[in-house]
Amino acid sequence: MNTFNIKGPLLEREPMWSHTSFSVGGNSDFFAVPADLEDLRNLLADARHADLEKFILGGGSNLLVADSGIRGLVIDMKNFDSFESQGKTLVLGSGLSVSDAAWRAGSIGMAGLDFLFGMPGTVGGALWMNARCYGAQVSDFVAWVEVMDWEGRVERMVVPEDEWGYKKSLFQRGEFIIIRAGFDIVQSNSEALQRAMLGRRENRLSKGHYKFPCAGSAFKNNRKFGVPSGVLIDRCGMKGYRVGGAAVSTWHGNIVINDRAAIATDIEMILLAVAKRVEVEMGIRLEREILLVGDWKNG
């Protein structure tokens, strides 16, 4: 298409199921993979002139894309995958896998982000969600974040502590594209770090996190509930609940899986049914963690 002038790939009608951990979703109108900052800046300008909606894709691990796909332009940040050690700061590109980042850091004795090993997604997505696990969260270690606004201006910001929350960040307002970030780390024993990370991966395997395509936790936990959301879902008898090719897993109430060639609508219907059952039986309103993206008005 002549609307865009970029060095990286530009695809039309790209199937989004191949870019998400759920393995569902229709086509994006346009799908671009900018090669670098200049490419990203030019891409944004071209999209602005074409009056296209824009969506920034990380690892696709916490998304449910509509069967009708995504209108406008999807921007895949996978080329922004830098890994740099600068003294006591680890500088990571937003497109870098968090699991790869954690392992590479651990291999050189840099501790802090090891809790992310085995988790799907990218550094940018982890910052956007303020990813957490094993009692730690990304914001505990962030020194600064470099971003680009939609006009192509780049700035480095120190995010105030009160702008972070439980699986929340200021980046969810949609004002910026995350380019890279600096993380404060401490020196540790590389062998001990790697043993700990492998142990956590085994823990995830034992919980069935990788058995079938899924997006991890379907609903956020809330301390006010007294127990994890998965326990509430289990108490309501929803484990194994199925719609079409998707189901609530039988081993964890807060994981919805695609085990029989599901479509996105199957998964959406499960999320709605689970939330309604818990609210009716427990009087608790669950907050969805999975982000619904795309043209849901048309399925």
Steps between C-alpha positions, in 0.01 A plus 500: 500500500634845408360678807799395709869550441689286750801269496337225704232258376150628426224242456134527408230278653745335736337220709526603864454147632865443408610787726311419821544233766129409472548413130171667408402823326425632154713710268646845556449746215871583507786350699838672519831408662708820523874444476608779735400833656510687169281234342251520787485878478438488123240228545306708752507801266374291207224346713398844622472630143293194406279553808556143619442371851815353653565212737838417654573128523742348747508126548125453453484301822224685681272574207178367355467625142151506350409249230441799272858610557644846562416805293783733411868438566666253737861588587718211611791618717705180480802672342542714812666213683822650634675370813768718659676493835595853609660472842222431749231567241364247255361668186245289315313563175122482514482218245733268691344188651482537879603139542805550279585821684481329838713205389765715334517724807528201730776348289720802578399515866248785475210441738162669523304398193543125551136473616400561136672188366252264339241774465382568144503849356743783444668767709262761360197291588635432848542874558154575359339245734747542788539123487535323831573153633654337806447813709688733264385742231674677216463846654718389794802515269427771241746793498371676187296436187570639152184565301380648173176695476268471200665804337837322499661689790727293726552565869641320801276505805528399863156366586372622840430223748133594526457441125558128551240264645392139508533403133461865407725771356469842341578335166150355496372850419634450149702822483838341429677216321760334721840484330730372773552520875775502760475263796690519828663165570731346758788261455442140599624149431414403144472126568265557794287736292471253214409214736227714653365597158490141379315407818238766434457377144439150633242648735320659205517174307350311794210747507427432133583850377639369171272205422277685255480844341386747765562851631598422857272633772155584367403722794696718740540398861379734773612484862152609608369165377709313758591228249629499140249542219571145385376364833177699469446365150564146623255541790235600248553172314633662184811287444454316173222734385505496121379709208592364158873441478589683821468405865588598853791270575436208733822564694470875564180700519659823379639363174288482184645277229461450128512121474267428207561762231304770680397833357527824694125515561515165683752645743310826544184307586689301764638818657151649517347181642767458767477863613120479519504173698747633757303823540168319543625230737770691691396863465847576364567683175812365330716735295615352170877492452489396135478797264237477225636656182356563156164521328272336758190672361516261207604190695 
